[in-house]
Amino acid sequence: MLTRYMGMTPKSQSYLFTFGLALTLLGMMLTDMWLPMVAGAIILAGLTVEAWIRVAHIIPMHEEMRSMQKQIRKLQSEIRTLEYDE
């Protein structure tokens, strides 16, 4: 699911899915046709949770891993220069 919606930012996806879930739940409360909307509500609930987890945890983790990889590459190059000088 992480690469499915590349046309929007993850934060706007989470807002869109949350808004869609709220509309679905509102439609379930206000109409007599709430039973067919249950499947849509379950799907939107899953998409909403996944999008908010991505925004809150996965994206910051990837950014932190990238910065750590840069630090590792820098340290490895420093080690190579120290080994070369000896």
N, C-alpha and C positions, 0 to 999 in steps of 0.2 A: 504494500500500500504506500510505501514511502516515495515511490517515483511515479505514481499514477497521475498526479495533478501538478504538472510542472508549469502551467500557465499562470498560476497565482502564487503569491507568497504564502508560506505556511501559516502566518498569523491571520491573513485574510481568509484562508481556508477554514481555520478554526472558528472565526466569526461567522462565516457563511453556514457551516454545519450547525453551529449553535443556534443561529437564527432559524434555520430550517427545522431543527428539532423543536424549537419553541412554537413555530407555526403548526407543526404536526400535532403537538400536544394540545395546542389551543383548538385546532380543528377536531380533535378527538373529544374534547370537552363540550364544544358548542354544537356539534352535529350528532345526528342519530347514526351516521355511517362511521362510527369510530372503530368498529371491528376491522374493516379493511385497512385502516391506517396504522394498525399495530405493527405490521411488517415494516412499513416505512419508518415508524418510530424506532424500531429495534435497529434497523440498518443505520439510520441517522445517529442514534446513540453511539453505536460502534465507531462511526466515522468521527463524531465529535470527540470522543475519548481519545482516539488515536491521534487526531490533529492536535489536541491540547498537550498530550504527552510529548509529541514531536517538538512543539514549540517550547515547552518547559524544560525538557530533559535531553532529548536526542540531539537537537541542533547545537545547544551549548557544549555538549560532550564532544561532538565532532570538531568544533572550533578549538576546544582545549586540546584535543588529540593532535590537531594540526600544529598548534603552537609547541606542543611537546616534541613532535617530530622535527620541527625546525631547530629546537634546542639540542636534540640528540645529534642532528647532522652537524651543527656548529661544534659541539663537543668532540665528535669523531674527527672532524677536520683539525681541531686543535691537537688532539692526540696524535694524529698522523704527522703534523708539523713538529711536535715534540720528539716523536720517534725518529723522524728524519734528521733532526738536529743532533741527536746523540750519535 
